[in-house]
């Protein structure tokens, strides 16, 4: 049920559709101005990435495409590199990285080596860029270590699992580890680039979280859930240090999938499922951190749910085709598509808030 103290405002335009979610009664709800880096699909099937400007009064938000760049295939992760430069990564099994300057529109592209495919996410630490990938021959998860400025490959490390997806760089002291480290979500699903996104030999799945040393790749810790059919996918960190993990269920029946939870929490006490996150068709599209806790886009359930940092459900709202999330303080921008309305652009999984 919707918490009576909150208000959820449906915003729409002829181009893109989104929900702007004020998370407290004190949030400013009269005017919305936002600039977002987003990816989308055109009606002709082509893919683009670019900048959207959003402005207007609550209930009548409009979106204008300020710049757009064509992409060879479907994208997934978006990441800030430096200044006006951003990185766009192909959806798994991906074969390209794109550097984009959002001011000049200039791009440069790097094609992936044939023995590995990209899994759609990246992270930065110092002069190093890390990308989650899969070894094509063995089907095992790897982390590619690249030069931040040239994207040149420097090393390849195992992720001690299959299908690594999103990763975070956490500071010294996080999760009780006494040095900065990389936190990688191994989704646990075996795929092969030659067969697209077909899931191979789903049993046994090998979903886990691993902490890796950012300079050596040394395994510092590993966490798993008792239910290995919960694929750990996207992550966000709360100000308390708790990590929220968005999950996607891959059980043997639709009934089990529909009843599965979509949120797990990791802190110094370990990894656990948030019990209040069950019953939303077991599929989380994205996750964002807020002062209250976490927002999850429940894509197959056509809804968005807000949880506190302990995993208790605070409120839920209908949001057809909910997926991309961005947050700043108590304000959350959620990509959605109202039922029965034909959009000129179909938003992809993720977007980044540039300014608001």
N, C-alpha and C positions, 0 to 999 in steps of 0.2 A: 504494500500500500504506500501511496505517496505521503511522506511526512508533511503535516499541515503547515510547518514553519517554512518549508521550501516552496519554490515556484519553478516549474519547468516550462520554458518558452519554446514553442516550435517556430523555427525560422525557415523561410523558403525563398527561392528565386527561380528564374527560368534556367539558370545555369547549374547551380549546385544546391544541395539541400543539407542543412545542418540543424542541430539543436544547440542552443546556448544554454548551459545549465548553471544558474547561480546557486551555489551550494549553501547559502545562509541568508537569513532575512536581511542581513546588513549589506549584501552584495548590491552593487549598482546595477539596476535592471532597465534604466530608461534609455540608454544609448549604448550601442555596440560598435566598436571599431576594432578590426583585427586584420592582420596581414599574415597569411599562411603559405608555407611551402607545401605543396600537395602534388599528388600524382593521380591521374584519371584515365579513363578509357572513353574514346569518342564513339558515336553511334556507328561509324564505319569499322570499328574494331581496332583502330590505331591507339597507341598509348602515348601519353605526354606527361611531362613534369613541368611545374611552373609556379608562379606566385598568384595567389588569390587575394584580392582586397575585399573586405567585408565592412559595410557601414550601414547605419540606419537606425530606426527606432525599434524598440523591442516589439516583436511580433511581425516586423516587416523588414528583416535583414536582407540585404541584397549582396550578391557576390559578383565581382568582375575579375576576369582573367587579365592580369597586368603583363604577364609574359608567359610563353609556353615554348617548350623544346620537345621535339619528337624523340621517341625512344624506340629501340629495335624490337623489344619484347616487353612483357609486363614487368613493372618494377615492384619493389617491396619496401626496403628500408631507406630512410632518409636521415642524414647526419650532417651536423655542422662541422666543417673542417677548420676554417679560419676566415676572419673578415667576412667578405661577401661570398665565400666559396663553400659549397655544400657537396656532399657525396650522395649519389643515387645508386642503389644496388639492385641488380636483377633478382626477380623472384626465383626461388629454387625450382628446378635445377638451373641456376643462372650461369651466364658466360660473359658478363660485362660489368664494369664499374664506370660510372660517369661522374666526372668533376664538372660542376656547374657554378658559374659566377652569376648570381641573381641580379647584379647591377648591369653588367655588360652583356649578359646572355651568352658569353663565350663558354664552350664546352671542350672537354678532352675525354677520350674514352680509352679504357684498357680492356682488352679481351682476356678471358680466363684461359689458363692452361688446360689442355684436354684431359689431364689425369685427375682433375678435381672439378667439382661444380660448386658455385656459390649458393649459400643458404639464406641470403637476404639481409644480413645484419652485420654491423661493424662497431668498433669502439676505438678510442684514441687514448694513448698514454705516452706523454713526452713526444718524441719524434717517431713513435711507432703507431701504425694503423693496423688493427687486427680485423680479419674477416672470418666469419664462421663458414666452414666449407665441409664437403664430404669427399673422401677418397673414392673415386669411381670404381676402381678395381676391387677394393676390399669392402666398400660400403661403410667404413668407419669414419667417425667425426674427426676433423682436424681444424686447427686454428692457423690461418696464414698470417705471418708477420710481414708487414710491408713498410716501406719508407713513407712517412706521412706526406711528404712533398711530391715525390715522384710516383708513388704507388708501386714501386718496384718490389718484387718478392725478395725477402731476406731469409725467411726460415719457415718451417712448417712443424707444428706441434700437435700431438694427439689431444683430444678432448676427453678421452677415457669414456666414450659413449658413442651413440649413433645420432645422426640428424641434429647437430648443434644449431641452435637458432639465435635468439637474442643473447647479448652479453652486456655486462656492466663493468665499469671500473670503480671499485670501492676503496675508500681511504683506509689508512692504518687504523686499526682498532675495530673496524667493521666486522661483525659476526665473531668477535673475539680473536681475530687474526692480527698479529702484531706488525703487519707491513701492508702496503697497498697491494691489491690483488684484482684479478679478473674473475668475475662470476659468470659462468657460461651455463645456459640452459640446454641440455641435451634432450631433444624431443623424443628420441628413442625409436623412431620409425625408419625402417630400411627402405631406401629408394635407390634408383639407378637413373643416371642422366639419359640413357638411351630409351628409357620407358617413361619419360616425362615425370609426372607426379604420382604414378602408380605405386602403391604401397606393397612392398615385397616381404614375404615371410614375417607377417605382422607379429606372430608369436615366436620367441618371446620378445616383447618390447623392452627397451633398455633406457627408460627415461630417468634423468638425474640432473642435479645441479653440481657443478664442480668449481672449486676455487683454484686458480692457477697463478703462479708467480709471473708477473708481467715482463720479467727480463730473461727468465730461463724456461718458462713453461712447466716448471715443477708442480706436481699435484700437491696442493696444500690441504684440501678437504673434499669430501664428496658426500652428498645427501640424496636419499631416495625416499619415495613414498611406498607404503605397503601395497597400494594398487598401481601396478606398473602400466596399466592401460590408460593412465592419465598423462597425456603428453604435455610436458612443461615447455611453454612457448615464449611469452613476452613477460617483461619484468619492469618494476618501478620501485623506487626507494622512498619510504616515508621519512619525515624529519626525525622520527624516533629511532631510525636505523633499521626498522623492520622492512624486509623485502617482500613485496607482493608479486606473486607469479600467476599469470593468466594461463589457464589450461584448456586443452581440447581432448575430449573423451574419445577413445577408440575401442569400446567394448564390443562384444560379439552380437548384441541385439540393440535395436533402436530404443527399447524400453530402458535398458541399462545406461545407454548414452544419454537419454533425455533426463534421467534422474541424477546424473553425475555432477559433482561440484565443478565450479569454474575458477576458483581462487584458492591458492595455497599461500602460506606465510612462512618466511624463514627468518629466524633470529638466532641468538646465541644458544637458545634451548633446543634448536633443531628445526626440521621441516615438518609442517603439518597442514592438513586440509582445513579450510574455513567451512564449518558445517552449514552455515547460513547461505552458502553460495550454491547449494544443490537445487535441482529442479528447474533449471533454465535451459534445458536441452544440451547441456554439457559442452558448450562451445563458446569460448571467449575470443573475441577478435583482437582487442587491444586493452591496455591498462594504463592508467595515469594516477599519479600521486597528488593528493590534496591535503590541506591542513587537517581535515577530518580523518582521512585514511586513503581509500582507493576507489576509483571508478572503473568499472569493467563494462565493456560493450559486449552484450550477449547476442551475437549476430544471428544465430538460428532461432532465438527466442524473440527477436525483434524488440529488444529492450536494453536499457542501461541501468546498472545497479551501483549504488554507492554503499561502501562498507567502512566501518571504522578500522583503526589500525590493529584491532584484535580480531577482525574478521566478522563482526556482527553486522547484519544488514540494517542499514539506516533507511533507505528508500529505493524505490524502483520506478522507472518510467518507460512507457511504450516508445520505441524508436525503431521504425522499420529499417531493416538492413543496417543496423548500427555497426560501426567498426572504428574508423580513425578517431583518435583522441588527442587532445592537447590541453594543457592546464597552466594556469598562472594564478597563484594564490587560490582563492575560493571560486574562481571562474573556470569553467571547463567548456571546451568546444568539441562537439561530437559530430562526426560525419554520419549522416543518415539520409534516407530517401523516402519521403512520405508516400504511402500506398496510393496507387491510381494516378500518379503524376509522372510524366515522362521527362526525365532530365536530359539536357544536352551533354552533360558530363556525368560519368559514373565514377565517383570517388573510389580510390583504392584503399588498401589496409591502413596506411599511416599518413599523418601529416605533422608538420612542425609549426609552432607559433613563432613568427618572426617578430611581431610587435603587436601590442594591444593597448 
